[in-house]
Amino acid sequence: MRNGAKAAIVGGVFAVMVGGAGYGAYNIVSAVSGDGGSAGTAAEKKTGPPSADEVEEASRAFFAAWKKGDAATAAAETNNAQAARPLLVAYGGQAHITKVKITPGTPAGTTVPFSVAATVSYEGKSKPLAYESELTVVRGKTTGKALVDWQPAVVHPELKTGDTLVTGEAASPPIEAVDRDGVVLTKEKYPSLGPVLDSLRDKYGDKAGGTPGIELAIRHESEEAGDTSLVTLAKGEAGKLRTTFSAGAQAAAEKAVKQFAESSVVAVKPSTGEVLAIANHREDGFNAAFEGKVAPGSTMKIITAAMFIDNGVTSMNSPAPCPADAVWKSQKFPNLKGMQPNEGATLANSFMRSCNTAFVKLVDGTDEKPLTDESLTTEAQERFGLGKDNWKTGVVSYDGSVPASPGPDRAANAIGQGQVQMNPLNMASVTATAITGTFRQPFVVSPKLDNRQLATARGLPSGTAAQLKQMMRLTATGGTAQKAMSGLGGDIGAKTGSAEVDGKEAPDSWFTGFRNDIAAAAMVQQGGHGGDAAGPIVAQVLRAGG
């Protein structure tokens, strides 16, 4: 519906106003736009949480107006009528939703659950619409009146700020997405693929040979996100779209992330760059596996070790002492509790034990082979293909950031803290590059489909790749990754990571590893040490797909 919508539909679309301007700006127009109608006086204004009677009265008034299709009155019963009204207008307007019946559930404090049963009708075709949602009643800041706290999810649980609802000819034909072996992939069987399949349909539906149907859909604010279909009134003809996914690896990834909240994992095929699996287990539905931007912890030491080797600072079997602590630009960097110092350690030993101080000590290079603020950035960009904002995976993705940082952040970046930002897609790619020596930009549909140019990078010298692969093998068989990787056969290797996050009690858990021709990386926010949460996820995916 985005580009191919009928003119009558497009002409009727209302943009949804962002509702986050804050009460201060909103209160200026509250008397006419919905913070309780009449302004009242200071003596009349109530304070404190709304009472049970007020919750019942406010929700009932909102439901009654919504059911009647009176968008203006329903919006006035919220604390942000300016944002609520366009979406409520769209509900009965371009969404063509009628015969609305709302059944409230039992309130829990100020929150009221409810179910909606309605009909979607368009050009002589009708289908039922049913779903559940909830609202919360709050007290208006200026009037003291009990009002519905406006969130787009009140209208439908899948709506977010900036979204609207539209019924009409679909923007893109439906697709039948299949994996690398022709197995059909659906969001019902593989929930994590939901937003990916929506995006693929939006981008490639017209290239897959299908014809559009008629549907009720959520149109997202970002065009790259793709419409989310809610009800199909008339089926279009699906075109077949072949992806790089592996149904087996995807099933394992979906199961693996269910073990931990706020977790994500990606698996790639190092010899080709094909993405085999992507899974997220998150409350917010965000595709953190492809779009996340967080510190990767000590998994970053793969890139840092490559920088040391490529610049002649040290090598796998050369010195990389591991003292109890290290100071860089007046900032002290410790190791994890319990790690024994080893002043005679080699780079391989410090890598497999994940010694922070060894990497901090070497971040300046040597007198003969000095390093600069730009050295790590250059290594990441030129060797690993990161941080140039030029990956074209086929869907929305982020290709990492390793900025040239002065001061303490230079050392922090080297151990995956500071200003470095990554996601599991990036780190799976890092592992793939490390073990093959060749950067192959990850992708989920063939670039031949739309003639897009994949990103390129120099890759690694064969000697550097051989050393990185061996150090990862040692880490998996006798280092910090040993427990998570135990029982896996074949050629295996790994690197653990823990990223401290300001204000959080537990660090983010990171883990990346390989088994034969599959590389995977996972992240669990506040999951603790790398081997504790992210490690088992990666191992489970490698076990299924290696």
C-alpha positions in Angstrom: 0.0 0.0 0.0 2.9 2.4 0.4 3.7 3.0 -3.3 1.0 1.1 -5.1 -2.0 2.2 -3.0 -5.1 3.5 -4.7 -5.4 7.3 -4.8 -8.5 7.3 -2.6 -6.6 5.5 0.1 -3.4 7.5 -0.1 -5.4 10.8 -0.1 -7.1 9.7 3.1 -4.0 8.9 5.2 -3.5 11.0 8.2 0.0 11.3 9.6 0.2 10.3 13.3 1.6 13.1 15.4 4.4 12.1 17.8 3.1 12.1 21.3 6.3 12.6 23.2 6.4 16.4 23.3 5.8 16.4 27.0 3.1 17.7 29.2 4.7 21.2 29.4 4.2 21.9 25.7 0.9 20.1 25.6 -0.8 21.9 28.5 -0.8 25.1 26.5 -3.5 23.7 24.3 -5.0 21.3 26.8 -8.3 23.2 27.3 -9.3 22.5 23.7 -7.3 19.4 22.8 -8.0 16.9 25.4 -6.4 17.2 28.9 -9.8 16.9 30.4 -11.9 19.6 28.6 -12.6 22.4 31.1 -9.6 23.8 32.8 -11.2 23.9 36.3 -9.7 25.7 39.2 -7.0 25.0 41.7 -9.5 24.2 44.4 -11.3 21.7 42.2 -8.3 19.9 40.8 -7.8 16.4 42.1 -4.4 14.9 42.8 -3.0 11.4 43.3 -3.7 8.2 41.5 -7.2 7.9 40.0 -9.7 6.0 42.1 -11.4 2.8 41.0 -14.6 4.7 40.1 -12.6 7.2 38.1 -10.8 4.4 36.2 -14.1 2.8 35.4 -15.7 6.2 34.3 -12.7 7.3 32.2 -12.3 4.0 30.4 -16.1 3.7 29.8 -16.3 7.2 28.3 -13.3 6.4 26.0 -14.7 3.1 24.9 -18.1 4.5 24.2 -16.8 7.3 21.9 -14.4 4.9 20.2 -17.2 2.4 19.5 -19.4 5.1 18.0 -16.5 6.2 15.7 -16.5 9.6 17.4 -12.7 10.2 17.2 -12.8 13.7 18.5 -14.6 12.8 21.7 -12.5 9.6 22.3 -9.3 11.6 21.8 -10.5 14.2 24.3 -10.7 11.4 26.9 -7.0 10.9 26.6 -4.1 12.9 28.0 -2.8 13.7 24.4 -5.7 14.3 22.1 -3.5 15.9 19.5 -1.6 12.6 19.0 -4.7 10.3 19.6 -7.1 11.9 17.2 -5.4 11.1 13.8 -5.1 7.4 14.7 -8.7 7.2 16.0 -9.8 8.9 12.8 -7.8 6.4 10.7 -9.4 3.5 12.6 -12.9 4.2 11.2 -11.6 6.0 8.1 -8.9 4.7 5.9 -8.8 1.4 7.9 -12.5 0.9 7.2 -13.1 -0.8 10.6 -16.8 -0.9 11.6 -19.2 -2.6 14.0 -16.7 -2.2 16.8 -17.5 -4.0 20.1 -15.3 -3.4 23.1 -15.5 -5.7 26.1 -13.6 -4.5 29.2 -12.0 -7.0 31.5 -11.3 -6.7 35.2 -9.2 -3.7 36.0 -5.8 -4.2 37.8 -5.3 -1.0 39.6 -5.4 1.8 37.0 -4.9 -0.6 34.1 -8.0 -1.9 32.2 -7.6 -4.9 29.8 -10.2 -5.2 27.0 -11.0 -7.2 23.9 -12.1 -5.8 20.6 -14.3 -7.5 18.0 -15.0 -5.6 14.8 -15.4 -5.9 11.0 -13.1 -4.7 8.3 -15.0 -3.9 5.1 -13.6 -2.8 1.7 -15.1 -2.8 -1.8 -17.7 -5.4 -0.9 -15.3 -7.7 1.0 -15.5 -8.1 4.8 -13.5 -10.0 7.4 -13.7 -10.1 11.2 -11.1 -8.4 13.3 -10.4 -9.5 16.9 -7.7 -8.7 19.3 -6.9 -7.8 23.0 -5.3 -4.7 24.4 -5.2 -2.6 27.5 -5.2 1.0 28.6 -4.0 2.8 31.7 -5.9 5.7 33.4 -3.8 8.6 34.7 -4.6 12.0 36.2 -4.4 15.0 33.8 -1.6 17.3 34.8 -3.5 20.5 34.3 -7.1 19.6 35.1 -6.7 16.7 37.6 -9.3 14.8 35.5 -8.9 11.0 35.1 -7.8 10.4 31.5 -6.6 7.5 29.3 -2.9 7.5 29.0 -2.4 7.8 25.3 -0.3 5.1 23.6 -0.9 3.9 20.0 -0.9 0.4 21.4 -4.2 1.2 23.1 -5.9 1.0 19.6 -4.0 -2.1 18.6 -1.1 -3.8 20.5 1.2 -3.8 17.5 0.9 -0.1 16.9 3.8 2.1 17.8 4.4 5.9 17.7 4.2 7.1 14.1 2.2 4.1 12.8 -1.2 4.3 11.2 -3.8 1.8 9.9 -4.8 1.4 6.3 -7.1 -1.0 4.4 -6.8 -1.3 0.6 -4.7 -2.8 -2.1 -1.4 -4.0 -0.5 1.7 -2.0 -1.2 3.5 -5.1 -2.3 2.4 -8.6 -3.4 2.6 -11.3 -0.8 5.7 -13.5 -0.9 6.3 -17.1 -0.1 9.7 -16.9 1.5 11.7 -20.2 1.3 15.0 -21.2 2.8 18.1 -22.2 0.9 16.7 -25.7 0.4 13.2 -24.5 -0.6 11.5 -25.0 2.8 8.7 -22.4 3.3 9.4 -19.9 6.1 6.5 -18.3 7.9 6.3 -15.9 10.9 4.0 -18.3 12.6 6.6 -21.1 12.7 9.6 -18.8 13.0 8.4 -15.7 15.0 11.7 -13.9 14.9 11.5 -13.8 11.1 8.2 -11.8 11.3 9.7 -8.3 10.8 12.3 -9.6 8.4 9.7 -11.3 6.2 7.6 -8.1 6.3 10.6 -6.1 5.2 11.5 -8.5 2.5 7.9 -8.4 1.2 7.9 -4.7 1.1 11.3 -4.5 -0.7 11.1 -7.5 -3.0 7.4 -8.4 -3.3 7.2 -6.8 -6.8 10.3 -8.7 -7.9 9.1 -12.1 -6.8 6.4 -12.3 -9.4 3.2 -12.1 -7.2 0.1 -9.9 -7.4 -1.1 -7.7 -4.4 -4.2 -8.5 -2.4 -6.5 -6.4 -0.2 -5.6 -6.1 3.4 -5.8 -4.2 6.7 -2.2 -3.3 7.6 -0.1 -1.3 9.9 1.8 1.3 8.0 5.0 2.0 9.9 6.6 5.5 10.1 9.8 4.1 8.6 9.3 3.1 5.0 12.2 0.6 5.4 10.2 -1.4 8.0 7.5 -2.6 5.6 3.8 -2.8 6.3 2.5 -5.3 8.9 -0.5 -7.2 7.6 -3.3 -7.7 10.1 -6.3 -9.0 8.1 -6.3 -10.2 4.5 -9.7 -9.5 2.8 -8.7 -10.8 -0.6 -5.5 -12.9 -1.1 -3.0 -11.8 -3.7 -0.9 -14.3 -5.6 2.3 -14.9 -3.7 5.6 -14.8 -5.5 8.4 -17.1 -4.3 11.4 -15.4 -2.7 14.5 -17.5 -2.0 16.4 -16.5 1.1 19.8 -17.6 2.5 18.2 -18.9 5.7 18.4 -22.5 6.8 15.2 -23.8 8.3 17.1 -26.1 10.7 19.4 -23.4 11.9 16.5 -21.0 12.3 14.5 -23.4 14.3 17.5 -24.0 16.6 18.0 -20.2 17.0 14.4 -19.6 17.8 14.6 -22.3 20.5 17.9 -21.1 21.8 17.0 -17.5 22.5 13.9 -18.6 24.5 16.3 -19.6 27.3 17.1 -16.0 28.1 15.2 -12.7 28.1 16.5 -9.8 25.9 18.6 -12.2 23.8 19.6 -12.2 20.1 21.6 -14.5 17.9 22.8 -14.6 14.2 24.4 -17.4 12.3 26.3 -16.9 9.0 28.1 -19.2 6.5 31.7 -17.9 6.5 32.5 -19.3 3.0 29.8 -17.2 1.4 28.5 -14.5 3.8 24.9 -16.0 3.7 22.9 -15.5 6.8 21.6 -18.8 8.0 19.6 -17.7 11.0 18.4 -14.7 13.0 16.5 -14.8 16.2 15.4 -12.3 19.0 13.7 -12.9 22.3 12.8 -9.4 23.4 9.8 -7.6 25.0 10.1 -4.7 22.6 10.1 -6.7 19.4 13.3 -4.8 18.3 15.5 -6.6 15.8 18.6 -6.2 18.0 20.3 -9.1 16.1 20.6 -6.9 13.0 20.1 -3.4 14.3 21.5 -3.3 17.8 24.1 -0.8 18.8 25.8 -1.8 22.0 29.3 -2.5 23.3 30.4 -6.1 22.4 32.8 -6.6 25.4 35.8 -8.9 24.9 34.5 -10.4 21.7 36.1 -7.2 20.3 39.5 -8.7 21.2 39.4 -10.6 17.9 39.7 -7.3 16.0 42.2 -5.9 18.5 44.4 -9.0 18.3 44.3 -8.8 14.6 45.5 -5.1 14.9 48.4 -6.2 17.0 49.4 -8.9 14.6 48.9 -6.9 11.4 51.0 -4.0 12.9 53.8 -6.2 14.1 53.2 -5.3 17.8 53.0 -9.0 18.9 51.9 -12.3 17.6 50.1 -15.4 18.9 53.2 -16.9 20.6 54.9 -13.6 21.5 54.6 -11.7 24.8 51.3 -10.1 25.9 51.8 -9.9 29.7 48.7 -10.1 31.9 49.2 -7.9 35.1 46.6 -7.6 37.8 45.7 -4.1 36.5 46.7 -1.6 33.9 46.4 2.2 33.6 45.9 4.1 30.4 45.6 7.9 30.3 44.9 7.9 34.1 42.1 5.4 33.9 42.6 2.0 35.7 41.5 -1.1 33.9 41.1 -4.3 35.9 40.6 -7.9 35.0 37.6 -10.0 35.9 37.6 -11.1 39.5 39.5 -14.2 40.2 41.9 -14.0 37.2 45.5 -14.7 38.2 48.1 -12.4 36.8 50.6 -13.8 34.3 53.5 -11.6 33.4 54.9 -14.2 31.1 51.7 -14.7 29.1 51.7 -14.9 25.3 49.0 -13.2 23.2 47.3 -16.6 22.8 47.2 -17.1 26.6 45.9 -13.7 27.3 43.3 -14.1 24.5 42.0 -17.4 25.7 41.7 -16.2 29.3 40.3 -12.8 28.1 42.8 -10.7 30.0 41.9 -7.1 29.7 45.1 -5.7 31.0 47.2 -7.5 28.4 45.3 -5.7 25.6 45.3 -2.4 27.4 49.1 -2.6 27.9 49.6 -3.1 24.2 47.1 -0.6 22.9 50.0 2.0 22.4 52.0 -0.5 20.4 55.8 -0.6 20.9 58.6 2.0 20.3 59.4 0.2 17.1 55.7 -0.4 16.1 53.6 2.4 17.5 49.8 2.4 17.3 47.5 5.5 17.1 44.0 6.5 18.0 43.1 5.5 14.4 44.7 2.0 14.3 41.8 0.1 15.7 39.3 2.0 13.4 41.4 1.2 10.4 41.7 -2.5 11.3 37.9 -2.7 11.7 37.0 -0.9 8.5 39.7 -2.0 6.1 40.1 -5.7 7.3 36.7 -6.6 8.7 34.4 -4.3 6.7 32.9 -2.7 9.7 31.7 0.9 10.4 31.4 2.3 6.9 27.6 2.3 6.9 27.5 0.4 3.5 26.2 -3.1 4.2 23.3 -4.1 2.0 22.0 -7.2 3.6 18.6 -7.1 1.9 16.9 -5.8 5.1 17.6 -3.0 7.6 20.9 -3.6 9.4 23.7 -1.8 11.2 27.3 -2.5 10.3 28.9 -1.5 13.6 31.0 1.5 14.7 34.6 1.6 15.9 35.4 5.3 16.1 38.9 6.7 16.5 38.8 7.6 20.2 41.4 9.7 22.2 42.1 9.4 25.9 40.9 6.4 28.0 38.3 5.4 25.4 41.1 4.3 23.1 41.9 1.5 25.6 38.3 0.9 26.4 37.5 0.4 22.7 40.2 -2.2 22.5 38.4 -4.4 25.0 34.9 -3.8 23.6 33.8 -1.0 25.8 34.1 2.8 25.3 32.5 4.0 22.1 32.5 0.7 20.2 29.0 -0.4 19.0 28.1 -3.8 17.6 25.3 -6.3 17.2 25.3 -10.1 16.8 25.3 -9.8 13.0 28.5 -7.8 13.1 30.3 -10.2 15.5 29.2 -13.3 13.5 30.7 -11.6 10.5 33.9 -10.7 12.5 34.3 -14.4 13.3 33.7 -15.4 9.7 36.4 -13.0 8.5 38.8 -14.0 11.3 38.7 -17.7 10.4 38.7 -17.4 6.6 40.8 -14.2 6.2 38.2 -12.9 3.7 35.4 -10.4 4.5 32.2 -11.4 2.9 29.4 -9.0 3.6 26.5 -10.9 5.2 23.2 -11.0 3.2 19.7 -12.6 3.4 18.7 -12.5 -0.2 21.0 -12.7 -3.3 22.4 -9.4 -4.5 21.5 -10.7 -8.0 17.8 -10.1 -7.2 18.2 -6.3 -7.3 21.8 -5.8 -8.6 22.9 -4.2 -5.3 26.6 -3.9 -4.6 27.8 -5.7 -1.5 30.4 -4.0 0.7 34.0 -5.0 0.3 37.1 -4.9 2.5 40.7 -6.0 2.2 40.4 -8.9 4.6 43.3 -10.4 6.6 46.7 -11.7 5.7 46.7 -15.5 5.7 49.1 -15.6 8.7 46.8 -13.3 10.8 43.8 -15.4 10.0 45.6 -18.6 10.9 46.6 -17.2 14.3 43.2 -15.8 15.1 41.5 -19.1 14.2 44.0 -21.1 16.4 43.5 -18.7 19.3 39.8 -19.1 19.1 40.2 -22.9 19.0 42.3 -22.7 22.2 39.6 -20.5 23.8 36.9 -23.1 22.9 38.9 -26.1 24.1 40.8 -24.8 27.1 39.8 -21.1 27.8 36.8 -19.1 28.8 34.5 -20.7 26.2 35.3 -24.3 27.1 32.2 -24.9 29.2 29.8 -23.6 26.6 31.4 -25.3 23.7 31.9 -28.7 25.4 30.5 -31.6 23.4 30.7 -30.0 20.0 32.5 -31.9 17.4 34.3 -30.8 14.3 36.6 -27.7 14.0 35.4 -25.3 16.7 36.5 -22.0 18.1 35.1 -19.2 20.2 35.5 -15.9 22.1 33.6 -14.7 25.2 32.7 -11.2 26.2 31.1 -9.3 29.0 30.2 -5.6 28.5 29.6 -3.4 31.5 26.6 -1.1 31.1 26.2 2.1 33.2 23.4 1.8 35.7 23.0 -2.0 35.2 23.8 -4.5 37.9 24.9 -7.3 35.5 27.0 -6.9 32.3 25.7 -7.8 28.8 26.7 -11.4 27.9 28.4 -11.8 24.5 29.7 -14.9 22.8 30.9 -15.7 19.2 32.1 -18.9 17.8 32.4 -21.2 14.8 32.0 -24.9 14.0 33.2 -26.0 10.6 31.5 -23.6 8.0 29.1 -21.8 10.4 29.8 -18.8 12.6 27.4 -17.5 15.2 27.2 -14.7 17.7 24.8 -14.0 20.5 24.1 -11.2 23.0 22.0 -11.3 26.1 21.4 -8.0 27.8 22.3 -8.1 31.5 23.1 -11.8 31.0 26.4 -11.8 32.9 29.6 -13.5 31.7 29.8 -14.4 28.1 29.9 -18.1 28.7 26.9 -18.1 31.0 24.1 -16.9 28.8 25.2 -16.0 25.2 27.5 -19.1 25.1 24.8 -21.7 25.4 22.7 -19.9 22.7 25.6 -20.0 20.2 26.5 -23.6 21.1 22.9 -24.7 20.4 22.9 -23.0 17.0 26.3 -24.4 16.1 25.2 -27.9 17.1 22.2 -27.7 14.8 23.8 -26.0 11.9 27.4 -27.1 11.8 
